[in-house]
Amino acid sequence: MQTTTINIKGMTCTGCVNSAKSVLEKISGVSCVKVSLDQARAIIQHDATKSNAEQFKQAIRDAGFEIAR
Ligand SMILES: [Cu+2]
């Protein structure tokens, strides 16, 4: 199990947090997602052989948010 942290720009409310969380949870190999509005980040526990940070970032972009460094 690997933990990957993604910094997300553009989340403004709990609805944003929930949609970011739900797109990440749909990705293969993901077992746990925590999204913090205050910290503007997602912490994802996943199987590194099935999914990686690039996929998470793409899913976040597709959901209408931006990736911060
Ligand atoms: Cu929102």
PDB file of the backbone (N, CA, C, O) and the ligand in Angstrom, with CONECT records:
HET     CU  A 101       1
ATOM      1  N   MET A   1       0.845  -1.201   0.000  1.00  0.00           N
ATOM      2  CA  MET A   1       0.000   0.000   0.000  1.00  0.00           C
ATOM      3  C   MET A   1       0.875   1.243   0.000  1.00  0.00           C
ATOM      4  O   MET A   1       1.862   1.330   0.730  1.00  0.00           O
ATOM      5  N   GLN A   2       0.500   2.180  -0.815  1.00  0.00           N
ATOM      6  CA  GLN A   2       1.267   3.428  -0.911  1.00  0.00           C
ATOM      7  C   GLN A   2       0.366   4.605  -0.579  1.00  0.00           C
ATOM      8  O   GLN A   2      -0.839   4.557  -0.828  1.00  0.00           O
ATOM      9  N   THR A   3       0.937   5.653  -0.024  1.00  0.00           N
ATOM     10  CA  THR A   3       0.181   6.869   0.252  1.00  0.00           C
ATOM     11  C   THR A   3       0.684   7.980  -0.659  1.00  0.00           C
ATOM     12  O   THR A   3       1.876   8.288  -0.679  1.00  0.00           O
ATOM     13  N   THR A   4      -0.227   8.573  -1.407  1.00  0.00           N
ATOM     14  CA  THR A   4       0.123   9.661  -2.319  1.00  0.00           C
ATOM     15  C   THR A   4      -0.676  10.897  -1.940  1.00  0.00           C
ATOM     16  O   THR A   4      -1.881  10.822  -1.703  1.00  0.00           O
ATOM     17  N   THR A   5       0.004  12.029  -1.884  1.00  0.00           N
ATOM     18  CA  THR A   5      -0.656  13.290  -1.557  1.00  0.00           C
ATOM     19  C   THR A   5      -0.689  14.181  -2.788  1.00  0.00           C
ATOM     20  O   THR A   5       0.320  14.361  -3.470  1.00  0.00           O
ATOM     21  N   ILE A   6      -1.855  14.731  -3.061  1.00  0.00           N
ATOM     22  CA  ILE A   6      -2.040  15.618  -4.214  1.00  0.00           C
ATOM     23  C   ILE A   6      -2.552  16.963  -3.690  1.00  0.00           C
ATOM     24  O   ILE A   6      -3.517  17.008  -2.927  1.00  0.00           O
ATOM     25  N   ASN A   7      -1.922  18.026  -4.092  1.00  0.00           N
ATOM     26  CA  ASN A   7      -2.393  19.364  -3.708  1.00  0.00           C
ATOM     27  C   ASN A   7      -3.368  19.866  -4.765  1.00  0.00           C
ATOM     28  O   ASN A   7      -3.064  19.875  -5.958  1.00  0.00           O
ATOM     29  N   ILE A   8      -4.537  20.279  -4.311  1.00  0.00           N
ATOM     30  CA  ILE A   8      -5.632  20.626  -5.226  1.00  0.00           C
ATOM     31  C   ILE A   8      -5.976  22.106  -5.083  1.00  0.00           C
ATOM     32  O   ILE A   8      -6.134  22.620  -3.975  1.00  0.00           O
ATOM     33  N   LYS A   9      -6.087  22.771  -6.217  1.00  0.00           N
ATOM     34  CA  LYS A   9      -6.530  24.170  -6.226  1.00  0.00           C
ATOM     35  C   LYS A   9      -7.951  24.235  -6.716  1.00  0.00           C
ATOM     36  O   LYS A   9      -8.327  23.495  -7.625  1.00  0.00           O
ATOM     37  N   GLY A  10      -8.753  25.111  -6.129  1.00  0.00           N
ATOM     38  CA  GLY A  10     -10.079  25.382  -6.670  1.00  0.00           C
ATOM     39  C   GLY A  10     -11.230  24.780  -5.905  1.00  0.00           C
ATOM     40  O   GLY A  10     -12.382  24.921  -6.315  1.00  0.00           O
ATOM     41  N   MET A  11     -10.946  24.104  -4.789  1.00  0.00           N
ATOM     42  CA  MET A  11     -12.046  23.580  -3.981  1.00  0.00           C
ATOM     43  C   MET A  11     -12.530  24.688  -3.043  1.00  0.00           C
ATOM     44  O   MET A  11     -11.739  25.307  -2.331  1.00  0.00           O
ATOM     45  N   THR A  12     -13.852  24.929  -3.055  1.00  0.00           N
ATOM     46  CA  THR A  12     -14.382  26.034  -2.251  1.00  0.00           C
ATOM     47  C   THR A  12     -15.387  25.598  -1.193  1.00  0.00           C
ATOM     48  O   THR A  12     -15.694  26.372  -0.287  1.00  0.00           O
ATOM     49  N   CYS A  13     -15.901  24.388  -1.286  1.00  0.00           N
ATOM     50  CA  CYS A  13     -16.941  23.973  -0.336  1.00  0.00           C
ATOM     51  C   CYS A  13     -16.942  22.466  -0.175  1.00  0.00           C
ATOM     52  O   CYS A  13     -16.175  21.749  -0.817  1.00  0.00           O
ATOM     53  N   THR A  14     -17.828  22.001   0.705  1.00  0.00           N
ATOM     54  CA  THR A  14     -17.911  20.561   0.965  1.00  0.00           C
ATOM     55  C   THR A  14     -18.313  19.779  -0.287  1.00  0.00           C
ATOM     56  O   THR A  14     -17.917  18.627  -0.461  1.00  0.00           O
ATOM     57  N   GLY A  15     -19.101  20.416  -1.156  1.00  0.00           N
ATOM     58  CA  GLY A  15     -19.487  19.763  -2.406  1.00  0.00           C
ATOM     59  C   GLY A  15     -18.276  19.455  -3.270  1.00  0.00           C
ATOM     60  O   GLY A  15     -18.181  18.384  -3.869  1.00  0.00           O
ATOM     61  N   CYS A  16     -17.345  20.413  -3.326  1.00  0.00           N
ATOM     62  CA  CYS A  16     -16.099  20.203  -4.070  1.00  0.00           C
ATOM     63  C   CYS A  16     -15.305  19.042  -3.467  1.00  0.00           C
ATOM     64  O   CYS A  16     -14.787  18.185  -4.182  1.00  0.00           O
ATOM     65  N   VAL A  17     -15.225  19.038  -2.149  1.00  0.00           N
ATOM     66  CA  VAL A  17     -14.488  17.977  -1.460  1.00  0.00           C
ATOM     67  C   VAL A  17     -15.086  16.621  -1.808  1.00  0.00           C
ATOM     68  O   VAL A  17     -14.363  15.669  -2.100  1.00  0.00           O
ATOM     69  N   ASN A  18     -16.421  16.543  -1.773  1.00  0.00           N
ATOM     70  CA  ASN A  18     -17.080  15.276  -2.065  1.00  0.00           C
ATOM     71  C   ASN A  18     -16.878  14.848  -3.505  1.00  0.00           C
ATOM     72  O   ASN A  18     -16.693  13.660  -3.772  1.00  0.00           O
ATOM     73  N   SER A  19     -16.908  15.796  -4.447  1.00  0.00           N
ATOM     74  CA  SER A  19     -16.724  15.351  -5.830  1.00  0.00           C
ATOM     75  C   SER A  19     -15.277  14.947  -6.088  1.00  0.00           C
ATOM     76  O   SER A  19     -15.030  13.997  -6.831  1.00  0.00           O
ATOM     77  N   ALA A  20     -14.313  15.652  -5.488  1.00  0.00           N
ATOM     78  CA  ALA A  20     -12.915  15.240  -5.633  1.00  0.00           C
ATOM     79  C   ALA A  20     -12.720  13.841  -5.044  1.00  0.00           C
ATOM     80  O   ALA A  20     -12.048  12.991  -5.627  1.00  0.00           O
ATOM     81  N   LYS A  21     -13.326  13.626  -3.874  1.00  0.00           N
ATOM     82  CA  LYS A  21     -13.197  12.342  -3.206  1.00  0.00           C
ATOM     83  C   LYS A  21     -13.795  11.225  -4.064  1.00  0.00           C
ATOM     84  O   LYS A  21     -13.201  10.156  -4.207  1.00  0.00           O
ATOM     85  N   SER A  22     -14.968  11.482  -4.629  1.00  0.00           N
ATOM     86  CA  SER A  22     -15.633  10.404  -5.357  1.00  0.00           C
ATOM     87  C   SER A  22     -14.907  10.052  -6.664  1.00  0.00           C
ATOM     88  O   SER A  22     -14.872   8.879  -7.037  1.00  0.00           O
ATOM     89  N   VAL A  23     -14.332  11.029  -7.363  1.00  0.00           N
ATOM     90  CA  VAL A  23     -13.596  10.649  -8.583  1.00  0.00           C
ATOM     91  C   VAL A  23     -12.335   9.851  -8.232  1.00  0.00           C
ATOM     92  O   VAL A  23     -11.949   8.939  -8.964  1.00  0.00           O
ATOM     93  N   LEU A  24     -11.706  10.194  -7.128  1.00  0.00           N
ATOM     94  CA  LEU A  24     -10.491   9.459  -6.733  1.00  0.00           C
ATOM     95  C   LEU A  24     -10.825   8.038  -6.286  1.00  0.00           C
ATOM     96  O   LEU A  24     -10.080   7.098  -6.561  1.00  0.00           O
ATOM     97  N   GLU A  25     -11.940   7.896  -5.602  1.00  0.00           N
ATOM     98  CA  GLU A  25     -12.323   6.564  -5.114  1.00  0.00           C
ATOM     99  C   GLU A  25     -12.648   5.602  -6.246  1.00  0.00           C
ATOM    100  O   GLU A  25     -12.597   4.387  -6.060  1.00  0.00           O
ATOM    101  N   LYS A  26     -12.985   6.138  -7.422  1.00  0.00           N
ATOM    102  CA  LYS A  26     -13.341   5.267  -8.551  1.00  0.00           C
ATOM    103  C   LYS A  26     -12.116   4.678  -9.244  1.00  0.00           C
ATOM    104  O   LYS A  26     -12.237   3.747 -10.040  1.00  0.00           O
ATOM    105  N   ILE A  27     -10.941   5.217  -8.942  1.00  0.00           N
ATOM    106  CA  ILE A  27      -9.737   4.767  -9.637  1.00  0.00           C
ATOM    107  C   ILE A  27      -9.287   3.411  -9.094  1.00  0.00           C
ATOM    108  O   ILE A  27      -9.329   3.155  -7.891  1.00  0.00           O
ATOM    109  N   SER A  28      -8.859   2.562 -10.009  1.00  0.00           N
ATOM    110  CA  SER A  28      -8.441   1.209  -9.668  1.00  0.00           C
ATOM    111  C   SER A  28      -7.331   1.186  -8.617  1.00  0.00           C
ATOM    112  O   SER A  28      -6.357   1.933  -8.711  1.00  0.00           O
ATOM    113  N   GLY A  29      -7.489   0.328  -7.624  1.00  0.00           N
ATOM    114  CA  GLY A  29      -6.459   0.148  -6.614  1.00  0.00           C
ATOM    115  C   GLY A  29      -6.531   1.094  -5.436  1.00  0.00           C
ATOM    116  O   GLY A  29      -5.746   0.983  -4.494  1.00  0.00           O
ATOM    117  N   VAL A  30      -7.478   2.030  -5.485  1.00  0.00           N
ATOM    118  CA  VAL A  30      -7.590   3.015  -4.397  1.00  0.00           C
ATOM    119  C   VAL A  30      -8.398   2.420  -3.248  1.00  0.00           C
ATOM    120  O   VAL A  30      -9.508   1.930  -3.456  1.00  0.00           O
ATOM    121  N   SER A  31      -7.851   2.462  -2.052  1.00  0.00           N
ATOM    122  CA  SER A  31      -8.573   1.891  -0.915  1.00  0.00           C
ATOM    123  C   SER A  31      -9.086   2.934   0.057  1.00  0.00           C
ATOM    124  O   SER A  31     -10.073   2.694   0.752  1.00  0.00           O
ATOM    125  N   CYS A  32      -8.436   4.090   0.121  1.00  0.00           N
ATOM    126  CA  CYS A  32      -8.897   5.103   1.073  1.00  0.00           C
ATOM    127  C   CYS A  32      -8.520   6.491   0.561  1.00  0.00           C
ATOM    128  O   CYS A  32      -7.392   6.710   0.120  1.00  0.00           O
ATOM    129  N   VAL A  33      -9.468   7.429   0.620  1.00  0.00           N
ATOM    130  CA  VAL A  33      -9.221   8.803   0.184  1.00  0.00           C
ATOM    131  C   VAL A  33      -9.652   9.758   1.282  1.00  0.00           C
ATOM    132  O   VAL A  33     -10.770   9.678   1.790  1.00  0.00           O
ATOM    133  N   LYS A  34      -8.750  10.663   1.642  1.00  0.00           N
ATOM    134  CA  LYS A  34      -9.137  11.742   2.553  1.00  0.00           C
ATOM    135  C   LYS A  34      -8.870  13.057   1.841  1.00  0.00           C
ATOM    136  O   LYS A  34      -7.760  13.300   1.366  1.00  0.00           O
ATOM    137  N   VAL A  35      -9.888  13.902   1.769  1.00  0.00           N
ATOM    138  CA  VAL A  35      -9.725  15.201   1.127  1.00  0.00           C
ATOM    139  C   VAL A  35      -9.975  16.282   2.165  1.00  0.00           C
ATOM    140  O   VAL A  35     -11.002  16.282   2.844  1.00  0.00           O
ATOM    141  N   SER A  36      -9.020  17.210   2.283  1.00  0.00           N
ATOM    142  CA  SER A  36      -9.159  18.318   3.227  1.00  0.00           C
ATOM    143  C   SER A  36      -9.346  19.630   2.478  1.00  0.00           C
ATOM    144  O   SER A  36      -8.532  20.006   1.635  1.00  0.00           O
ATOM    145  N   LEU A  37     -10.444  20.324   2.806  1.00  0.00           N
ATOM    146  CA  LEU A  37     -10.701  21.626   2.204  1.00  0.00           C
ATOM    147  C   LEU A  37      -9.708  22.665   2.751  1.00  0.00           C
ATOM    148  O   LEU A  37      -9.155  23.459   1.991  1.00  0.00           O
ATOM    149  N   ASP A  38      -9.491  22.653   4.055  1.00  0.00           N
ATOM    150  CA  ASP A  38      -8.574  23.608   4.692  1.00  0.00           C
ATOM    151  C   ASP A  38      -7.159  23.492   4.131  1.00  0.00           C
ATOM    152  O   ASP A  38      -6.505  24.493   3.841  1.00  0.00           O
ATOM    153  N   GLN A  39      -6.709  22.265   3.987  1.00  0.00           N
ATOM    154  CA  GLN A  39      -5.330  22.057   3.539  1.00  0.00           C
ATOM    155  C   GLN A  39      -5.222  21.953   2.024  1.00  0.00           C
ATOM    156  O   GLN A  39      -4.119  21.875   1.484  1.00  0.00           O
ATOM    157  N   ALA A  40      -6.363  21.950   1.333  1.00  0.00           N
ATOM    158  CA  ALA A  40      -6.403  21.877  -0.117  1.00  0.00           C
ATOM    159  C   ALA A  40      -5.597  20.696  -0.642  1.00  0.00           C
ATOM    160  O   ALA A  40      -4.775  20.831  -1.548  1.00  0.00           O
ATOM    161  N   ARG A  41      -5.852  19.547  -0.054  1.00  0.00           N
ATOM    162  CA  ARG A  41      -5.120  18.377  -0.517  1.00  0.00           C
ATOM    163  C   ARG A  41      -5.907  17.085  -0.353  1.00  0.00           C
ATOM    164  O   ARG A  41      -6.832  16.979   0.451  1.00  0.00           O
ATOM    165  N   ALA A  42      -5.496  16.115  -1.151  1.00  0.00           N
ATOM    166  CA  ALA A  42      -6.059  14.777  -1.040  1.00  0.00           C
ATOM    167  C   ALA A  42      -4.958  13.821  -0.635  1.00  0.00           C
ATOM    168  O   ALA A  42      -3.847  13.870  -1.163  1.00  0.00           O
ATOM    169  N   ILE A  43      -5.275  12.956   0.304  1.00  0.00           N
ATOM    170  CA  ILE A  43      -4.341  11.911   0.695  1.00  0.00           C
ATOM    171  C   ILE A  43      -4.979  10.582   0.295  1.00  0.00           C
ATOM    172  O   ILE A  43      -6.075  10.234   0.736  1.00  0.00           O
ATOM    173  N   ILE A  44      -4.261   9.858  -0.550  1.00  0.00           N
ATOM    174  CA  ILE A  44      -4.834   8.674  -1.177  1.00  0.00           C
ATOM    175  C   ILE A  44      -4.003   7.453  -0.816  1.00  0.00           C
ATOM    176  O   ILE A  44      -2.789   7.431  -1.017  1.00  0.00           O
ATOM    177  N   GLN A  45      -4.662   6.449  -0.287  1.00  0.00           N
ATOM    178  CA  GLN A  45      -3.989   5.173  -0.065  1.00  0.00           C
ATOM    179  C   GLN A  45      -4.386   4.248  -1.198  1.00  0.00           C
ATOM    180  O   GLN A  45      -5.566   4.056  -1.489  1.00  0.00           O
ATOM    181  N   HIS A  46      -3.364   3.679  -1.830  1.00  0.00           N
ATOM    182  CA  HIS A  46      -3.661   2.875  -3.015  1.00  0.00           C
ATOM    183  C   HIS A  46      -2.586   1.834  -3.254  1.00  0.00           C
ATOM    184  O   HIS A  46      -1.496   1.880  -2.684  1.00  0.00           O
ATOM    185  N   ASP A  47      -2.935   0.894  -4.120  1.00  0.00           N
ATOM    186  CA  ASP A  47      -1.992  -0.122  -4.568  1.00  0.00           C
ATOM    187  C   ASP A  47      -1.174   0.482  -5.713  1.00  0.00           C
ATOM    188  O   ASP A  47      -1.709   0.772  -6.783  1.00  0.00           O
ATOM    189  N   ALA A  48       0.110   0.664  -5.476  1.00  0.00           N
ATOM    190  CA  ALA A  48       0.968   1.357  -6.448  1.00  0.00           C
ATOM    191  C   ALA A  48       1.123   0.588  -7.755  1.00  0.00           C
ATOM    192  O   ALA A  48       1.562   1.162  -8.752  1.00  0.00           O
ATOM    193  N   THR A  49       0.776  -0.688  -7.775  1.00  0.00           N
ATOM    194  CA  THR A  49       0.855  -1.436  -9.030  1.00  0.00           C
ATOM    195  C   THR A  49      -0.373  -1.185  -9.901  1.00  0.00           C
ATOM    196  O   THR A  49      -0.383  -1.533 -11.082  1.00  0.00           O
ATOM    197  N   LYS A  50      -1.412  -0.577  -9.315  1.00  0.00           N
ATOM    198  CA  LYS A  50      -2.665  -0.371 -10.063  1.00  0.00           C
ATOM    199  C   LYS A  50      -2.940   1.080 -10.403  1.00  0.00           C
ATOM    200  O   LYS A  50      -3.650   1.359 -11.370  1.00  0.00           O
ATOM    201  N   SER A  51      -2.402   1.999  -9.640  1.00  0.00           N
ATOM    202  CA  SER A  51      -2.685   3.415  -9.902  1.00  0.00           C
ATOM    203  C   SER A  51      -1.519   4.279  -9.417  1.00  0.00           C
ATOM    204  O   SER A  51      -0.741   3.886  -8.547  1.00  0.00           O
ATOM    205  N   ASN A  52      -1.429   5.460 -10.007  1.00  0.00           N
ATOM    206  CA  ASN A  52      -0.315   6.339  -9.656  1.00  0.00           C
ATOM    207  C   ASN A  52      -0.761   7.798  -9.612  1.00  0.00           C
ATOM    208  O   ASN A  52      -1.896   8.130  -9.955  1.00  0.00           O
ATOM    209  N   ALA A  53       0.150   8.651  -9.185  1.00  0.00           N
ATOM    210  CA  ALA A  53      -0.156  10.071  -8.991  1.00  0.00           C
ATOM    211  C   ALA A  53      -0.668  10.729 -10.267  1.00  0.00           C
ATOM    212  O   ALA A  53      -1.558  11.578 -10.207  1.00  0.00           O
ATOM    213  N   GLU A  54      -0.120  10.351 -11.424  1.00  0.00           N
ATOM    214  CA  GLU A  54      -0.564  10.976 -12.674  1.00  0.00           C
ATOM    215  C   GLU A  54      -2.052  10.731 -12.920  1.00  0.00           C
ATOM    216  O   GLU A  54      -2.774  11.630 -13.348  1.00  0.00           O
ATOM    217  N   GLN A  55      -2.497   9.518 -12.650  1.00  0.00           N
ATOM    218  CA  GLN A  55      -3.923   9.208 -12.819  1.00  0.00           C
ATOM    219  C   GLN A  55      -4.783  10.029 -11.860  1.00  0.00           C
ATOM    220  O   GLN A  55      -5.861  10.498 -12.224  1.00  0.00           O
ATOM    221  N   PHE A  56      -4.304  10.193 -10.655  1.00  0.00           N
ATOM    222  CA  PHE A  56      -5.068  10.972  -9.671  1.00  0.00           C
ATOM    223  C   PHE A  56      -5.167  12.424 -10.117  1.00  0.00           C
ATOM    224  O   PHE A  56      -6.232  13.038 -10.047  1.00  0.00           O
ATOM    225  N   LYS A  57      -4.045  12.962 -10.576  1.00  0.00           N
ATOM    226  CA  LYS A  57      -4.037  14.365 -11.028  1.00  0.00           C
ATOM    227  C   LYS A  57      -4.966  14.557 -12.215  1.00  0.00           C
ATOM    228  O   LYS A  57      -5.693  15.547 -12.293  1.00  0.00           O
ATOM    229  N   GLN A  58      -4.937  13.599 -13.143  1.00  0.00           N
ATOM    230  CA  GLN A  58      -5.797  13.716 -14.314  1.00  0.00           C
ATOM    231  C   GLN A  58      -7.270  13.682 -13.903  1.00  0.00           C
ATOM    232  O   GLN A  58      -8.081  14.452 -14.418  1.00  0.00           O
ATOM    233  N   ALA A  59      -7.605  12.800 -12.989  1.00  0.00           N
ATOM    234  CA  ALA A  59      -9.002  12.687 -12.532  1.00  0.00           C
ATOM    235  C   ALA A  59      -9.449  13.976 -11.852  1.00  0.00           C
ATOM    236  O   ALA A  59     -10.592  14.403 -12.013  1.00  0.00           O
ATOM    237  N   ILE A  60      -8.558  14.587 -11.101  1.00  0.00           N
ATOM    238  CA  ILE A  60      -8.875  15.853 -10.427  1.00  0.00           C
ATOM    239  C   ILE A  60      -9.079  16.968 -11.455  1.00  0.00           C
ATOM    240  O   ILE A  60      -9.991  17.786 -11.328  1.00  0.00           O
ATOM    241  N   ARG A  61      -8.220  16.988 -12.467  1.00  0.00           N
ATOM    242  CA  ARG A  61      -8.395  17.989 -13.540  1.00  0.00           C
ATOM    243  C   ARG A  61      -9.703  17.759 -14.280  1.00  0.00           C
ATOM    244  O   ARG A  61     -10.433  18.707 -14.571  1.00  0.00           O
ATOM    245  N   ASP A  62      -9.997  16.505 -14.585  1.00  0.00           N
ATOM    246  CA  ASP A  62     -11.238  16.183 -15.299  1.00  0.00           C
ATOM    247  C   ASP A  62     -12.465  16.592 -14.485  1.00  0.00           C
ATOM    248  O   ASP A  62     -13.517  16.894 -15.048  1.00  0.00           O
ATOM    249  N   ALA A  63     -12.325  16.601 -13.166  1.00  0.00           N
ATOM    250  CA  ALA A  63     -13.442  16.980 -12.299  1.00  0.00           C
ATOM    251  C   ALA A  63     -13.565  18.503 -12.186  1.00  0.00           C
ATOM    252  O   ALA A  63     -14.485  19.000 -11.537  1.00  0.00           O
ATOM    253  N   GLY A  64     -12.651  19.240 -12.809  1.00  0.00           N
ATOM    254  CA  GLY A  64     -12.778  20.697 -12.858  1.00  0.00           C
ATOM    255  C   GLY A  64     -11.894  21.457 -11.878  1.00  0.00           C
ATOM    256  O   GLY A  64     -12.051  22.665 -11.702  1.00  0.00           O
ATOM    257  N   PHE A  65     -10.969  20.751 -11.244  1.00  0.00           N
ATOM    258  CA  PHE A  65     -10.047  21.427 -10.323  1.00  0.00           C
ATOM    259  C   PHE A  65      -8.673  21.530 -10.955  1.00  0.00           C
ATOM    260  O   PHE A  65      -8.430  21.017 -12.048  1.00  0.00           O
ATOM    261  N   GLU A  66      -7.782  22.200 -10.249  1.00  0.00           N
ATOM    262  CA  GLU A  66      -6.404  22.298 -10.728  1.00  0.00           C
ATOM    263  C   GLU A  66      -5.477  21.635  -9.734  1.00  0.00           C
ATOM    264  O   GLU A  66      -5.813  21.456  -8.563  1.00  0.00           O
ATOM    265  N   ILE A  67      -4.304  21.277 -10.224  1.00  0.00           N
ATOM    266  CA  ILE A  67      -3.288  20.692  -9.360  1.00  0.00           C
ATOM    267  C   ILE A  67      -2.303  21.789  -8.960  1.00  0.00           C
ATOM    268  O   ILE A  67      -1.765  22.500  -9.809  1.00  0.00           O
ATOM    269  N   ALA A  68      -2.080  21.912  -7.660  1.00  0.00           N
ATOM    270  CA  ALA A  68      -1.086  22.866  -7.167  1.00  0.00           C
ATOM    271  C   ALA A  68       0.188  22.096  -6.844  1.00  0.00           C
ATOM    272  O   ALA A  68       0.136  20.903  -6.546  1.00  0.00           O
ATOM    273  N   ARG A  69       1.314  22.762  -6.902  1.00  0.00           N
ATOM    274  CA  ARG A  69       2.579  22.086  -6.594  1.00  0.00           C
ATOM    275  C   ARG A  69       2.879  22.114  -5.123  1.00  0.00           C
ATOM    276  O   ARG A  69       3.906  21.590  -4.692  1.00  0.00           O
TER     277      ARG A  69
HETATM  278 CU    CU A 101     -17.740  23.504  -4.003  1.00  0.00          CU2+
END
